[in-house]
Amino acid sequence: MALKKFINASEDLVEEMLEGFVAANSDKVEFRDERVLARKDAPVSDKVGLVTGGGSGHQPALIGYLGEGMFDAIAVGDIFAAPGFEPCYKAIKAADSGDGVLVTIGNYDGDKMYFGMAVDELKEEGHDVETIIINDDVLSSDDPENRRGIAGEIVVWKVAGALAEEGASLEKMKKLGEETLSKTRSAGVAHSPCIMPSSGEPSFEIGPNEMEIGVGHHGEPGIERVEMKSADETTDILMEHILADYSYEAGDDVLVIINGLGSTSLLEMKIVFKRVKEILDDKDISVYESWIGNFFTSMEMGGFSITLTQLTEETKRLIDAPVDAVQFPLP
């Protein structure tokens, strides 16, 4: 598959993307370093800072969620690659008004290593910093400690961001963020890869009539490669895994996210949601709210993920709280 992308030099891809992003949203965000973006008003007084970071190529995540009600600062890595120690360190400092900082990252080795080093260094300097490692992907491992973070990260970000705006303590944000994560499960599928700008090669190889159940956001292998199936059949497979992994019960209210991986149309995602709601209706589980769109992509990968979060009265309030991030909610 040949490389066809509207870019300039691949080695300048991330810097040029960030320059364009900041120029388009200069009322809300600014550079704090070459690979650190922050809210223009960060650090915000009397508010715990909220920080994340990770590789590029997942737009609108991660940088699209900078702004009131979500992130204060973000460390940016290369395509699908963790940011280094310095951006992680500077992002945390950019968000710290003196009330502490919560770092929320996916369960990936590079992100954990560099943010872990930065957190340790800042704690030694006297900063109050806590971390949540997000691991919602049920198909990436039988052991929750080894599961990847995928679109369920967005739920934790929204809850933590709303709490921060209310003036909640760092302790409460970490506690409720982890409780929300414990009630969140995701599973994904893809039928086509993205093309890596650095090499011009696909992120993984797959046959023209195949799909990968459980593929990761960077093209990590899933649990099974099968022939393409219909929207309902595919949704049934993912929902079976999600519902088997957590005790969603009759009478529950849930948030549903149908997340596109880059090239899956809204038409397809709406069909998937229709089937998800049918399954939940049969179990007397109510859809309190649904988010459908490209929230956490993988360049132009063809596929989608489903996320369910069991909600409490408190998390309903936080899900509904005002947010004015650059690209959340989606238009």
WOSULWO-V587415 format. One record per residue. N is the residue number from 1. RES is the residue in one letter. OMEGA is omega in degrees with one decimal (999 if undefined). NEAR is the number of other ideal C-beta (glycine too) atoms within 12 Angstrom. D_FIRST is the distance of its C-alpha to the first C-alpha in Angstrom with 2 decimals. Layout:
N:RES:OMEGA:NEAR:D_FIRST  N:RES:OMEGA:NEAR:D_FIRST
This chain:
1:M:-176.2:19:0.00  2:A:177.7:9:3.80  3:L:175.3:19:6.68  4:K:178.8:11:8.93  5:K:177.1:22:12.08  6:F:178.2:11:15.73  7:I:172.6:23:16.93  8:N:177.1:15:19.02  9:A:-176.2:12:19.03  10:S:-178.9:21:17.08  11:E:178.9:13:20.33  12:D:-170.7:16:22.26  13:L:-174.6:28:20.07  14:V:-179.4:32:22.44  15:E:-179.3:22:25.61  16:E:176.5:19:24.71  17:M:-179.2:30:23.73  18:L:177.9:34:27.07  19:E:178.9:23:28.99  20:G:-180.0:20:27.76  21:F:-179.5:28:28.51  22:V:179.3:28:31.98  23:A:-178.7:15:32.76  24:A:-175.1:16:31.96  25:N:-173.2:27:34.06  26:S:175.6:16:36.74  27:D:-174.6:16:39.46  28:K:-172.0:30:38.27  29:V:177.4:38:36.37  30:E:173.4:28:36.60  31:F:167.1:29:35.47  32:R:174.6:32:37.70  33:D:-177.4:26:35.66  34:E:-178.5:20:32.37  35:R:176.8:37:30.58  36:V:174.1:39:33.26  37:L:-179.5:45:33.70  38:A:167.1:42:36.85  39:R:-178.6:42:38.85  40:K:-177.1:23:41.08  41:D:179.7:22:44.13  42:A:-3.0:37:43.14  43:P:-177.2:29:45.01  44:V:-177.5:29:46.85  45:S:176.0:14:50.48  46:D:179.5:16:51.70  47:K:173.1:33:48.24  48:V:177.5:42:46.17  49:G:177.1:44:42.89  50:L:-172.3:56:39.60  51:V:168.7:56:36.66  52:T:177.4:54:33.15  53:G:-179.6:53:30.18  54:G:-178.3:48:26.74  55:G:173.8:41:23.25  56:S:179.2:38:21.68  57:G:-178.0:37:18.79  58:H:-173.9:44:21.00  59:Q:11.9:33:22.63  60:P:171.6:34:25.19  61:A:4.2:46:26.06  62:L:-171.5:49:27.57  63:I:179.6:46:28.95  64:G:-177.5:37:29.34  65:Y:169.8:45:32.12  66:L:175.2:49:34.42  67:G:-176.4:37:37.71  68:E:-179.3:29:40.92  69:G:175.5:33:40.71  70:M:-168.0:49:37.70  71:F:173.7:55:36.68  72:D:-179.2:49:38.78  73:A:-176.6:48:36.36  74:I:173.8:55:32.85  75:A:-170.6:48:31.41  76:V:176.3:49:27.83  77:G:173.4:38:25.37  78:D:-179.2:28:22.04  79:I:177.9:33:18.82  80:F:-177.7:34:19.61  81:A:-178.4:28:22.41  82:A:169.9:33:26.15  83:P:179.4:45:28.41  84:G:-179.3:27:30.90  85:F:-173.0:26:34.61  86:E:177.0:24:35.73  87:P:178.7:42:33.77  88:C:179.4:43:34.83  89:Y:-176.1:37:38.42  90:K:177.8:33:38.56  91:A:179.3:51:37.07  92:I:179.7:52:39.77  93:K:-178.8:33:42.48  94:A:-176.0:39:41.39  95:A:-170.4:47:41.93  96:D:177.3:38:45.24  97:S:-176.0:28:48.34  98:G:179.4:18:50.55  99:D:177.9:28:50.09  100:G:-178.4:34:47.26  101:V:172.0:44:43.50  102:L:176.2:47:41.35  103:V:180.0:52:37.92  104:T:-175.6:56:35.53  105:I:175.4:46:32.24  106:G:-175.3:45:29.76  107:N:179.9:35:30.36  108:Y:-170.8:36:27.99  109:D:-177.2:19:29.35  110:G:178.9:27:28.56  111:D:-179.5:44:29.91  112:K:-178.2:31:32.95  113:M:-174.0:22:33.65  114:Y:175.6:35:33.64  115:F:177.2:44:35.28  116:G:177.2:26:37.71  117:M:-178.9:27:38.72  118:A:179.2:40:39.19  119:V:179.0:37:41.21  120:D:-179.7:21:43.41  121:E:-177.4:21:44.08  122:L:175.5:31:44.97  123:K:177.2:21:47.21  124:E:178.6:12:49.07  125:E:176.8:15:49.57  126:G:178.2:12:51.11  127:H:178.5:30:48.36  128:D:-174.6:26:48.17  129:V:174.3:37:44.56  130:E:-174.7:33:43.26  131:T:168.4:38:39.83  132:I:175.9:41:38.19  133:I:-171.4:33:35.21  134:I:-171.5:44:33.30  135:N:-172.4:34:32.09  136:D:-172.5:46:31.66  137:D:-174.3:46:28.71  138:V:-176.0:38:30.62  139:L:-176.8:37:27.75  140:S:177.4:37:26.94  141:S:171.2:22:30.26  142:D:-179.7:15:33.61  143:D:-178.7:13:35.25  144:P:-179.6:22:35.27  145:E:-177.2:12:35.59  146:N:-177.5:19:32.11  147:R:178.3:32:30.35  148:R:167.2:42:27.73  149:G:175.7:43:28.52  150:I:-170.9:50:26.36  151:A:175.1:49:27.51  152:G:176.3:50:31.09  153:E:-175.2:48:31.33  154:I:179.9:49:31.87  155:V:179.0:48:35.04  156:V:179.3:50:36.54  157:W:-177.3:51:35.77  158:K:-180.0:44:37.47  159:V:-179.1:47:40.50  160:A:-179.8:50:40.99  161:G:178.6:45:40.54  162:A:177.0:37:43.12  163:L:-179.9:36:45.52  164:A:-179.7:44:45.22  165:E:178.3:30:46.16  166:E:-179.0:23:49.17  167:G:179.2:17:50.36  168:A:179.2:28:49.79  169:S:175.3:21:50.25  170:L:-180.0:33:47.55  171:E:-179.5:17:48.98  172:K:179.6:25:48.71  173:M:179.4:40:45.14  174:K:-177.6:31:44.03  175:K:-177.2:21:46.05  176:L:175.2:34:44.87  177:G:179.2:42:41.26  178:E:176.4:24:41.35  179:E:177.7:25:43.22  180:T:177.3:40:40.61  181:L:-178.1:38:37.84  182:S:-179.8:25:39.89  183:K:-174.4:33:39.83  184:T:177.7:46:36.07  185:R:179.9:42:33.44  186:S:173.7:47:29.72  187:A:-175.4:48:27.02  188:G:-179.5:52:23.37  189:V:176.1:46:20.59  190:A:176.8:47:16.84  191:H:177.9:32:14.65  192:S:-178.0:32:11.23  193:P:164.8:35:10.23  194:C:177.4:36:10.04  195:I:-177.9:29:8.08  196:M:-176.5:30:10.83  197:P:-176.5:31:12.26  198:S:-174.7:24:13.96  199:S:-173.9:17:11.28  200:G:-178.0:16:8.01  201:E:177.0:17:6.96  202:P:180.0:23:7.13  203:S:170.9:36:10.90  204:F:-179.8:31:11.21  205:E:177.7:17:10.07  206:I:-178.0:29:11.58  207:G:-175.7:15:12.29  208:P:179.9:12:12.09  209:N:-178.6:12:15.81  210:E:170.2:24:16.29  211:M:-176.7:36:17.26  212:E:177.2:36:18.44  213:I:177.0:37:22.03  214:G:-180.0:36:22.92  215:V:179.5:41:19.63  216:G:-177.6:41:20.41  217:H:178.2:47:19.53  218:H:-177.2:40:17.59  219:G:176.9:35:15.74  220:E:-177.6:30:18.87  221:P:177.4:22:19.40  222:G:-176.7:34:21.77  223:I:-175.2:24:24.58  224:E:173.2:20:23.15  225:R:-173.7:22:20.11  226:V:174.1:22:21.27  227:E:177.8:17:20.53  228:M:179.0:22:19.90  229:K:179.2:23:23.31  230:S:178.6:15:25.10  231:A:-178.9:29:25.68  232:D:179.9:20:29.19  233:E:-179.6:20:28.33  234:T:178.3:37:25.69  235:T:179.2:36:28.15  236:D:-179.7:24:30.91  237:I:-178.3:32:29.07  238:L:-179.1:46:28.45  239:M:177.8:39:31.97  240:E:179.1:21:33.54  241:H:-179.3:31:32.26  242:I:-175.7:41:33.31  243:L:177.7:28:36.72  244:A:-172.6:17:37.41  245:D:-179.2:30:36.93  246:Y:-173.8:27:39.41  247:S:168.6:16:42.64  248:Y:-170.8:30:41.97  249:E:175.1:16:45.20  250:A:-178.5:14:46.88  251:G:178.0:14:48.11  252:D:166.3:26:45.40  253:D:-178.1:28:43.78  254:V:165.7:41:40.08  255:L:177.5:41:37.45  256:V:172.3:45:34.19  257:I:167.6:46:30.87  258:I:-172.5:46:27.86  259:N:176.0:46:25.11  260:G:-178.4:41:21.71  261:L:173.2:44:18.77  262:G:-177.2:35:17.26  263:S:177.6:23:15.97  264:T:-174.1:34:18.67  265:S:174.1:20:21.27  266:L:176.3:19:24.94  267:L:179.6:15:25.78  268:E:-178.0:28:24.11  269:M:177.2:35:25.67  270:K:177.0:21:29.06  271:I:177.3:23:28.86  272:V:-179.8:42:28.16  273:F:177.4:33:31.12  274:K:-178.4:22:33.34  275:R:177.0:30:32.89  276:V:-178.4:40:33.42  277:K:176.6:27:36.65  278:E:180.0:20:37.82  279:I:-179.1:28:37.49  280:L:177.2:32:39.32  281:D:179.2:16:41.96  282:D:-179.7:14:42.73  283:K:-178.9:22:43.45  284:D:173.8:15:45.50  285:I:-173.3:30:43.18  286:S:173.6:23:43.12  287:V:179.7:29:40.17  288:Y:-179.3:25:41.84  289:E:177.2:25:38.87  290:S:173.7:29:35.21  291:W:-175.0:33:32.40  292:I:179.8:33:29.38  293:G:179.2:33:26.39  294:N:-178.6:36:23.73  295:F:-173.5:42:25.92  296:F:-169.8:50:23.79  297:T:175.1:39:20.06  298:S:-172.0:44:17.01  299:M:-179.2:37:15.16  300:E:177.9:30:13.30  301:M:177.7:40:13.35  302:G:-179.9:33:14.52  303:G:-179.6:48:17.92  304:F:172.2:49:21.49  305:S:175.9:56:24.46  306:I:176.1:51:28.14  307:T:171.8:46:30.92  308:L:171.8:48:34.64  309:T:173.4:43:37.44  310:Q:-173.4:35:41.04  311:L:168.9:31:43.09  312:T:177.2:21:46.65  313:E:179.9:11:48.90  314:E:-178.7:22:48.17  315:T:172.7:33:44.38  316:K:179.7:24:44.61  317:R:-177.8:19:46.54  318:L:174.9:36:44.03  319:I:-177.9:39:41.04  320:D:-176.6:20:42.99  321:A:-179.8:26:44.09  322:P:177.3:19:43.24  323:V:-179.6:31:40.13  324:D:174.4:24:39.12  325:A:-173.9:37:35.89  326:V:-177.1:35:33.45  327:Q:172.3:31:31.03  328:F:-2.2:37:33.08  329:P:178.7:27:34.04  330:L:177.4:26:31.04  331:P:999:10:32.12
